[in-house]
Each structure stands twice: as C-alpha cells, then as structure tokens.
C-alpha cells in the first residue's frame, strides 16, 4: 500500500499558457537582449550547469553578440515570465489537498532553485506539499537515484512505499523506476507513448481524477 505520492511540477501539475519560445522572446524584449532561438537556448542549457539561476545559460548565449544586456537580468526576466505564465491543471489543487488526508505528498522537480521556487510561490503552492525538493539544491537531478532518495528521505518513507507521478520518460519514468518507486506516467498530447515501466498511465487533462483512482487501485 502506498504511503506517499510524489509529483513532478512542469507539465504534470502546471502548464504554461504560452509556449517556451514565446516566453523566451518576451524575456529578451523586456531586457533589450537580442532575439534568441529556443534551439540555441536548449544547447546552452546542456552546456551549463544551472543550480541557483539560469544566468550561466544567458551569459553563454550573449557572449558572442554585441549586446550589452545583463545575463542576470535576462535570466530574471525569463524566470519571472515563465512563472507568470503557469497555470494549474484543472482540479489539481483540490486533489493535492485531498491526497494529504491519506498520504504523504511530495514534489520533486528538476531545475534551478530560484526558478522552481518562484513557480511555487506564484502558484501559491509553498504549503501544498509535505516536502518539496528542487534538484538545483542537490548534487544530482532526475533521473539520478539520489534525487528520488532526497524526496523519500524528506517524506520519511522507503522508495517502495512511494508512487511518483511525472511526464518525462527518462527523467521521471526511468529515474523513479530505477530508484525503486512505482511510476504513474502523465501522457501529454503529442508526447511520448505510454512506457511499459509505468504501473499506470493518466492523460494530462485527467491528472486530478486519474491519479487518485490509480492510488486506490494500488492499495
């Protein structure tokens, strides 16, 4: 019987109202930085470790331009624009409150500390979980088993007593499974196919009703 349920954040509990390319363009416009493509941003993200903020990413992107835009300012604008664009999936706030009556409820999200904590603050979710871990605070992020160990330790449960809910195949499904947690895969429109390693699959639009049903079935 599960004792805890742990959620991913982005695209599992909350989604941006605008796509990331649009948000990036808004952030560069606000700060007077040159237009940056989403592809270039992702390449710079892979080259730079982001634990506290995205400043190293934008420093990389702006290095070979003639712009005098401040990378820290662009990182702040991007972070704030993303947070402002987020909205909860239908019914998930009530679901989290209800689940806390039956389980320990946690959050484990990849990303820089300030970015992910800002999202929780903007959503008003600072107290929505019994424990919330951002991987920028850790030595390793998902899919590394240490990330999952960090949240189960915070919740004081064994991995085998926890269920993880997330949308990414590698970071969430593979990572949680290899760490010993059962996994509920959130299926996105035009996203990855259902992965057989997950114990259940829930459509993104139905997270609020589907996840509790799956948990009851695992008891």
C-alpha positions in Angstrom: 0.0 0.0 0.0 1.5 3.4 -1.0 2.4 5.7 1.9 3.4 8.6 -0.2 2.8 10.1 -3.6 5.4 12.4 -5.2 4.7 14.7 -8.2 6.8 16.4 -10.9 5.8 20.0 -11.4 6.1 21.2 -15.0 3.5 19.6 -17.4 2.4 17.3 -14.6 0.7 19.7 -12.2 1.0 23.1 -14.0 1.4 24.1 -17.6 2.5 27.4 -19.2 -0.2 29.4 -21.0 2.3 30.3 -23.8 5.0 28.1 -25.4 8.6 28.5 -24.2 9.8 30.1 -27.4 7.3 32.9 -27.0 8.3 33.3 -23.3 11.9 33.5 -24.3 11.2 36.2 -26.8 9.3 38.1 -24.2 12.2 38.0 -21.8 14.7 39.2 -24.3 12.4 42.0 -25.4 12.0 43.2 -21.9 15.7 43.3 -21.2 16.9 44.6 -24.6 18.7 41.4 -25.4 18.9 40.1 -29.0 16.4 37.5 -30.1 17.4 34.0 -29.1 16.1 30.8 -30.6 14.7 28.0 -28.4 17.2 25.7 -30.0 20.1 27.9 -29.1 18.8 28.1 -25.5 18.5 24.4 -25.1 22.0 23.9 -26.5 23.4 26.4 -24.0 21.3 24.8 -21.2 23.1 21.5 -22.0 26.5 23.2 -21.8 25.9 24.9 -18.5 25.1 23.6 -15.0 22.2 25.6 -13.5 21.8 25.2 -9.8 20.7 28.6 -8.5 19.7 30.6 -11.6 19.9 30.4 -15.4 22.5 33.2 -15.5 25.2 30.9 -16.9 23.0 30.0 -19.8 22.4 33.5 -20.8 26.0 34.5 -20.3 26.9 31.8 -22.8 24.2 32.9 -25.3 25.2 36.6 -25.1 29.0 36.0 -25.1 29.5 36.3 -28.9 26.9 39.0 -29.5 27.4 42.8 -29.5 24.6 43.2 -26.9 25.3 44.8 -23.6 22.3 43.1 -22.0 23.0 41.8 -18.5 22.8 37.9 -18.4 21.5 38.1 -14.8 18.7 40.5 -15.9 17.7 38.2 -18.8 17.7 35.2 -16.5 15.5 37.0 -14.0 13.1 38.2 -16.7 12.8 34.7 -18.2 12.2 33.2 -14.8 9.5 35.7 -13.9 7.8 35.4 -17.3 7.7 31.6 -17.0 6.3 31.7 -13.5 3.6 34.3 -14.5 2.6 32.1 -17.5 2.0 29.0 -15.4 -1.5 27.8 -14.5 -2.5 24.7 -12.6 -4.1 21.8 -14.4 -7.9 21.6 -13.7 -8.6 20.3 -10.2 -5.1 19.6 -9.1 -5.1 22.0 -6.1 -8.1 20.3 -4.6 -6.5 16.9 -5.5 -3.3 17.7 -3.6 -5.3 18.8 -0.5 -7.4 15.7 -0.6 -4.4 13.4 -1.0 -2.7 14.8 2.0 -5.5 13.4 4.1 -4.4 9.9 3.0 -0.8 10.1 2.0 2.4 12.0 2.4 2.5 14.3 -0.6 5.8 15.5 -2.1 7.2 17.4 -5.0 10.4 16.6 -6.9 11.2 19.0 -9.7 14.3 19.4 -11.9 15.6 23.0 -12.4 17.4 25.9 -10.8 16.4 26.7 -7.3 15.1 30.3 -7.8 13.2 29.3 -10.9 11.3 26.4 -9.4 10.7 28.1 -6.0 9.4 31.2 -7.8 6.9 28.9 -9.6 5.6 27.5 -6.4 5.3 31.0 -4.9 3.5 32.3 -8.0 1.1 29.4 -7.9 0.6 29.8 -4.1 1.9 26.3 -3.5 4.6 26.9 -0.9 2.5 24.9 1.6 0.8 22.5 -0.8 3.2 19.6 -0.1 4.6 17.8 2.9 8.0 18.2 1.3 9.2 19.9 -1.9 12.7 19.3 -3.4 14.2 21.2 -6.2 17.2 19.4 -7.8 19.2 22.6 -8.0 19.6 22.1 -4.3 21.1 18.7 -4.7 24.2 17.1 -6.1 22.3 15.5 -8.9 18.9 15.8 -10.6 16.5 13.4 -12.1 17.0 10.6 -13.3 19.8 10.2 -10.8 18.6 7.9 -7.9 19.9 10.4 -5.4 17.2 12.9 -6.4 14.5 10.4 -5.6 16.2 9.4 -2.4 16.2 13.0 -1.3 12.4 13.3 -1.5 11.7 10.0 0.0 14.0 10.8 2.8 12.2 14.1 3.3 8.9 12.3 3.5 10.4 9.6 5.7 9.2 6.7 3.5 11.0 3.9 1.7 11.1 4.1 -2.1 8.9 1.0 -2.3 6.3 2.8 -0.3 6.1 5.8 -2.7 4.5 6.5 -6.1 6.0 9.0 -8.5 3.9 10.9 -11.0 5.6 12.6 -14.0 5.5 13.1 -17.7 9.1 12.6 -18.9 10.2 9.1 -19.9 13.9 9.4 -19.0 13.8 11.7 -16.0 10.6 10.5 -14.5 9.6 7.0 -15.6 13.1 5.5 -15.9 14.6 7.5 -13.0 11.9 6.8 -10.5 11.6 3.1 -11.5 15.3 2.5 -11.1 15.2 4.3 -7.7 12.5 1.8 -6.6 9.4 3.9 -6.8 6.2 2.9 -8.7 5.5 5.3 -11.5 2.4 6.9 -13.0 3.2 8.3 -16.4 1.4 11.5 -17.3 0.6 11.4 -21.1 0.9 14.6 -23.0 -0.9 15.4 -26.2 1.6 14.6 -29.0 4.0 13.4 -26.3 5.8 10.2 -25.7 4.0 6.9 -26.0 3.0 5.0 -22.8 6.0 3.4 -21.2 5.6 -0.2 -20.0 7.7 0.5 -16.9 4.9 2.7 -15.5 2.3 1.0 -13.4 -0.4 3.2 -14.8 -0.9 6.0 -17.4 -3.0 9.1 -17.0 -3.9 11.7 -19.6 -2.6 15.2 -18.6 -6.1 16.7 -18.6 -7.2 14.0 -16.2 -4.5 14.1 -13.6 -6.8 15.4 -10.9 -9.2 12.5 -11.2 -6.9 9.8 -12.6 -4.1 9.8 -10.1 -6.3 9.3 -7.0 -8.0 6.4 -8.8 -4.7 4.8 -9.6 -3.6 5.1 -6.0 -6.7 3.4 -4.7 -6.1 0.6 -7.1 -2.6 0.1 -5.7 -3.8 -0.3 -2.1 
